[in-house]
Amino acid sequence: MQESAPERPSRLVSGTSAFRRLNLALFAAGFSTFAILYCVQPLLPAFSAEFHISAATSSLSLSLSTGLLAIAMLVAGSLSEVWGRKPVMVASLLSSALLTLLSAVAPSWTTFLMIRMLIGITLSGLPAVAMAYVSEEVEPKSIGLAMGLFIGGNAVGGMAGRIFSGVLTDLGSWRMAIGIIGATGLAAAIAAWRSLPASAYFQARRADLSDMLRAFAGHLRDPGLRCLFAEAFLLMGGFVTLYNYLGYRLTAEPYALSQTAIGAIFFSYLIGTASSAWIGGLAERLGRRRVMWVMIVIMMAGLGLTLSQALPVIILGIVAVTAGFFGAHSIASSWVGRRARGTKAQASALYLFCYYLGSSAVGTLGGVFWTSWGWVGVSSLVATLLIIALVLAFYLASLPPLIDQTQAE
């Protein structure tokens, strides 16, 4: 009598200890990745002062990282289909932390930018791969919550990197700040390596460029995925642009805030952490198409508040934009995982390619608008992006769900 193959363990579901361990590990990984990536954002005015460069040139410390990250993720997602999810994620975290330590002692602006470009490449191994990992290992009904918690880790990491870099710069220097963040990233990488569960549902594929291109083309044929990729570009581009030039506005008169005070504004990311997890679960119950457009409207309302001259109103507007953005990102990223058919890593990579391309391209373009027209120019650029994103959200709501989906889309 032929023996049956051993059954694989059940996919992880919310409420279990295994689900909690997975999310703690991914939270630490997301924390490390986004602290390293975004620690330079509040330091743009400091770079301008030390290296005598413009706002747009200073923004390259972030835009070059996110631009290379966008391109490299197209390859990293495919490599994970061959090598496995966990090895690629761990290698990504470790190398990025070491490069961040090296960037803290860069002797010139050019050298610093070159290292930041390498960081963009090495960081690519985590975001797209983690999204595919969650889609494979977690029960469909729990994917929205798991993705929301992972994005929450991203939000806390991005927040902590920005806040600590501002405080540590005031206490010492931007070099000390980036060095400490690199050391923290190294500790987080080691922790993720020790505790991240091995894949149970991953199936290795052979490396084949033609297969990868066919997978990308297949995803791009779906109008729903095309809209989600466009949403990633528009929403992330607007969000990063707003934060890139907020520091220039608030360090100038009449506000004249310190680096520590600028960094403290990033505590609004706590709202993003809460909204990403809560909205992710809400969208699973009510349907993503019914919730997505509401998040964009919240972003638009917050953007309007930032036009005020009163500092408390500006901060309230930033909080609203942050909550709406992370809620929309949680919905869109989990929607990609649900809608993609096969090769989910490539679908996630395309989504995040557009996400970080928006950060890089629009984030630097915002410097031109800031130099020419100040905050009115920046907010006008962001408003245009959000209007287009809202139109696409309504179009997404009109598309029929895939016929084999059992969960609300």
C-alpha positions, 0 to 999 in steps of 0.5 A: 500500500502506497504511503501518503505524503505527510500533510503540511501544517495548517496555515497560520490564523489570528488568535494562535501563538504561532500567528503572534510569533510570526507577526512579532518577527515581521514587526521587528524586520519591518521596524529595522527596514524602515528605520534605516530607510527613513532616518534621513528624512528629518535631517534634510535641512541639516544636510543642506546646511552642512554640505551647502546643497539645495532642498531638492539635492538633499532629498536625494539621500532618500529619493535615491534609496527609494528609487533603487529599492523600487527597481531592485525589488523586481529582482528580489521578489523573483530571487525569493521564488528560487532561494526561499523567503526567509534567506532573502529577508535575513540577508537583506536586513543584515547587509542594510544594517552594516551599510548604514553603519558605514554611511555614518562615517562617509567623508563626503556628500557623494560618498554618502549618496553612493552608500545610500544607493547601495542601501536601497538595493539591499533593503529590497529583499524584505518588503516584497518578499514579506508580503508574499510570505504572509500571503502564503503562510497565513489563512486568507481570512487573517491576511488583512490583519497580518499585513496590517500588523506588518505595515504597523511595524513599518510605521513604527520603524519609520517613526522611530528612525525619524524621531531618534535621528532628530533627537540624536542630531540635536544631542550630538550630530547626524553622524552619531544619529545614523550610526546608532540607528545602524546598530539598532538595525543590526540587532533587529536583523539578528532577532528576525533571523532567530525567530522568523518561522521557516516557510511551510507553503513555499515552493521553489521555482527555477530561475528563468527570466522569461518566466519572470517577465511573463509573470509581470505581464500576467499581473499587468493584464488585470485592470484591478492590479494596474489600478492598485499599482497606480494607487501605490505610486500616487499615495506614496508619492504624495505622502513622502513629499509632504513629509520631505518638505515639512521640515524646511517649512517648520525650521524656518520662521515663524516656527523655527522648530529644532530637529528634536521638535521636527522629529517629534511630529513623526509621533503621528506614525503611531496613528498610522500603526493603529489605523493600518491594523484596524483598517486592514481588519475592517476592510476584510469585513466590509470589503476593500472597495467600500473602505479604500476611497474613504481613506483617500478622502481623509488624506485630502482633508488633512492636506487642507488643514496643513495650509493653515498658519497655526501650528496645532492645525498643521500637526492635526492635518499631518496626523489625518494624512498619516492615518489615511495613508496607512489605512489605504496602504494596508488595504491596497497591499492586502488587495494585491495579495488576494487578487494576484493569481500565482507568483505573488512575490512578483505581484507584490514587487510590482506594487512596491516598485510603483510605491517606491518609485512614487516616493523617489520621483515625486519626493524629489519633484516636490523640492522644485515646487517647494523652491518655486512656490513654497508650501502652497506649491507642495500641497498643490502637487500632493492634492493633484495626486490625491484627486487622481487616486480618488478617481481610481479608487471609485473605478476599483470599486466598480470592478467585479471581484475575482470569481474564485474569491471567498473573502470580501474584496 
